[in-house]
Amino acid sequence: MNIHQQVMNSMKEMIEKFNAAGVKLQLPPPSNEAVGTTYTVMDFGKSLSARIPFESRFTNPLSMYQGGFLCAAFDEVFGPLTYMAAGRPAVTLEMSATFMRPFVASDEFIEIKADLVSKSRTILVLKAEATNSQGKLVAIARNHSVMASDDNLKRHAAAK
């Protein structure tokens, strides 16, 4: 089983665990397929890497990958890593990105590597780097997420 399948199985296990508790999760989220995420390296709950292909439908007027979509690509790696690290759903409190060079068609793909920096009782801090196919740094990002409490999950389930 390759790394991508392992990550998908981890998401499936999370669905089963929380569905049994009455909380419906949609994993992987539709954004995962839209962005074209393929997970490539994993140290469960500590780090996760993924390859994201260049897609012209996500470009700005200069034919560069638009920054918001690059942030979405980061989130496709941060999201599963937070779930693995927390063992439960977690939601982003804050995410920041710094763009170093454009992600363009000739790059073909970027590789995003995210790492868990710190985990408290309720907060996760992560960092990530996106590099192009030549290994050059495209962008860096930081993420602060909060682990969903059982009460919040139950309220969310009841609101649906």
PLY file of the C-alpha trace (Angstrom):
ply
format ascii 1.0
element vertex 160
property float x
property float y
property float z
element edge 159
property int vertex1
property int vertex2
end_header
0.00 0.00 0.00
1.45 3.38 -0.99
1.51 6.50 1.21
-1.49 8.09 -0.54
-3.60 4.99 0.16
-2.42 4.97 3.79
-3.57 8.58 4.23
-6.91 7.79 2.57
-7.34 4.78 4.89
-6.57 7.00 7.87
-9.33 9.36 6.72
-11.72 6.41 6.31
-10.97 5.26 9.87
-11.67 8.79 11.14
-15.04 8.78 9.31
-16.03 5.45 10.84
-15.02 6.53 14.34
-16.96 9.79 14.24
-19.96 8.48 12.27
-20.44 5.96 15.10
-20.61 8.95 17.48
-23.18 10.71 15.26
-20.75 13.16 13.67
-20.75 12.98 9.88
-17.41 13.77 8.25
-16.69 14.06 4.55
-13.18 12.71 4.12
-11.39 13.20 1.93
-13.11 16.52 1.26
-14.03 17.35 -2.36
-11.24 19.95 -2.39
-8.71 17.12 -2.17
-9.68 15.82 -5.59
-10.14 19.31 -7.05
-6.57 20.32 -6.17
-5.21 16.95 -7.32
-3.50 16.04 -4.06
-1.31 12.94 -3.97
0.24 12.18 -0.58
3.85 11.05 -0.90
5.54 10.84 2.53
4.09 10.41 6.01
5.33 10.17 9.57
1.91 9.66 11.16
0.86 12.68 13.21
4.27 14.35 12.83
4.73 15.22 9.15
3.00 14.79 5.82
4.03 15.59 2.25
1.99 15.81 -0.92
2.48 16.51 -4.59
0.14 19.07 -6.17
0.07 19.31 -9.97
0.01 22.66 -11.78
-3.49 23.31 -13.12
-4.09 26.27 -15.42
-7.67 26.65 -14.12
-6.14 27.89 -10.84
-4.02 30.66 -12.37
-4.13 34.43 -12.07
-4.01 36.86 -15.04
-0.22 36.37 -15.24
-0.67 32.59 -15.75
0.83 31.87 -12.32
-0.90 29.67 -9.76
-3.10 32.07 -7.80
-2.05 32.59 -4.17
-5.41 31.60 -2.71
-5.25 28.27 -4.50
-1.71 27.78 -3.26
-3.08 28.34 0.27
-5.75 25.72 -0.48
-2.95 23.34 -1.51
-1.21 23.96 1.82
-4.52 23.28 3.58
-4.82 19.92 1.79
-1.69 18.88 3.67
-2.29 20.72 6.95
-5.83 19.31 7.29
-5.03 15.59 7.33
-1.93 16.18 9.43
-3.98 17.97 12.11
-6.53 15.13 12.17
-3.74 12.57 12.54
-1.95 14.56 15.25
-5.15 15.27 17.20
-6.94 11.98 16.55
-10.05 14.06 15.93
-11.30 16.91 13.75
-9.41 20.18 14.06
-10.22 23.51 12.47
-7.91 26.26 11.31
-7.73 29.33 13.52
-5.12 31.08 11.40
-3.01 30.33 8.37
-0.38 32.57 6.82
1.66 32.17 3.66
4.70 33.90 2.25
5.23 33.55 -1.49
8.85 33.40 -2.62
8.54 32.69 -6.37
5.68 31.90 -8.73
4.36 28.40 -9.34
4.11 28.20 -13.15
3.24 25.59 -15.78
6.88 24.71 -16.47
7.20 23.61 -12.81
4.61 20.87 -13.47
4.03 20.32 -9.74
4.93 21.45 -6.25
5.80 19.27 -3.30
4.42 20.46 0.03
5.95 19.16 3.26
4.12 20.00 6.48
5.40 19.39 9.99
3.79 19.49 13.40
5.71 22.10 15.40
3.79 21.99 18.67
0.73 20.37 20.21
-0.96 21.51 23.39
-4.18 20.18 24.93
-6.25 22.07 22.34
-3.95 23.86 19.86
-1.78 22.55 17.03
0.95 24.62 15.39
2.23 23.52 11.97
4.63 24.80 9.33
5.07 23.85 5.69
7.23 24.52 2.66
6.26 24.22 -0.99
9.05 23.51 -3.45
8.84 23.27 -7.23
10.01 20.37 -9.39
13.56 21.83 -9.38
13.57 21.87 -5.56
13.33 25.66 -5.34
11.27 27.20 -2.53
7.94 28.54 -3.82
6.21 29.41 -0.53
6.15 28.80 3.20
3.09 28.62 5.43
2.16 28.43 9.09
-1.05 27.06 10.54
-2.67 27.27 13.97
-5.57 24.86 14.47
-7.84 24.07 17.38
-8.98 20.54 18.15
-12.77 20.23 18.12
-14.16 19.26 21.51
-16.75 16.50 21.90
-19.34 19.16 22.82
-18.59 21.20 19.68
-18.79 18.09 17.51
-22.15 17.13 19.04
-23.50 20.68 18.51
-22.29 20.60 14.90
-23.96 17.22 14.33
-27.24 18.45 15.86
-27.23 21.62 13.69
-27.23 19.66 10.44
0 1
1 2
2 3
3 4
4 5
5 6
6 7
7 8
8 9
9 10
10 11
11 12
12 13
13 14
14 15
15 16
16 17
17 18
18 19
19 20
20 21
21 22
22 23
23 24
24 25
25 26
26 27
27 28
28 29
29 30
30 31
31 32
32 33
33 34
34 35
35 36
36 37
37 38
38 39
39 40
40 41
41 42
42 43
43 44
44 45
45 46
46 47
47 48
48 49
49 50
50 51
51 52
52 53
53 54
54 55
55 56
56 57
57 58
58 59
59 60
60 61
61 62
62 63
63 64
64 65
65 66
66 67
67 68
68 69
69 70
70 71
71 72
72 73
73 74
74 75
75 76
76 77
77 78
78 79
79 80
80 81
81 82
82 83
83 84
84 85
85 86
86 87
87 88
88 89
89 90
90 91
91 92
92 93
93 94
94 95
95 96
96 97
97 98
98 99
99 100
100 101
101 102
102 103
103 104
104 105
105 106
106 107
107 108
108 109
109 110
110 111
111 112
112 113
113 114
114 115
115 116
116 117
117 118
118 119
119 120
120 121
121 122
122 123
123 124
124 125
125 126
126 127
127 128
128 129
129 130
130 131
131 132
132 133
133 134
134 135
135 136
136 137
137 138
138 139
139 140
140 141
141 142
142 143
143 144
144 145
145 146
146 147
147 148
148 149
149 150
150 151
151 152
152 153
153 154
154 155
155 156
156 157
157 158
158 159
